[in-house]
């Protein structure tokens, strides 16, 4: 640990000893404590720090979240046969880039995360994969389809629960990490996050 716990601390092991912190995953059935302080005599081997574990700790600090869906909106009005434009608002926690570092035993790992794609399950059996945040719709686009991320419903949602389709947006975060200050070891992680929205799709009635 840096700094070492001072005399009087519950972790202090006595003069002539050093203390390190062992971080254990809480999904390991053989692990009870998440943090364990252990006294080590000078000259004894101190367990090596796993950079991949530090990388995961750095990712946890980022508090990555699912897509911040801007469209479709729950209060929006959408019609069968009309192109729907999908897009998300971008922030460090919902789209990236986002960076954080974690240190232990003199080793520091810095991780950087960014969303590489968003998979939209539209609730009608269709799936749309978009490689970016999507394009925000404005009235000047008229009835054309989104150039980057969109979907057209062929059936109304009246028969669905609450009369709406459940849209699920799943983002894939690509995370690159590296050891800084020596070693130069690098690696990659992938994580996913989800957000849902309820969307009502109606039918346009024409009276002659």
Buried (B, 14 or more C-beta within 10 A) or exposed (E): EEEEBEEEEEBBBEEEBBBBBBBBEEEEEEEEEEEEBBBBEEEEEEEEBBBEBBBBBBBEEBEBBBBBBBBBEEEEEBBBEBBBBBBBBBEBBBBBEBBBBBBBBEBBBBBBBBBEEBBBBBBBEEEBEBEBBBBEBEEEBEEEBBEBBBBBBEBBBEEBEEEBBBBBBBBBBBBBBBBEEEEEEEBEBEBEBEBBBBBBBBEEEEEE
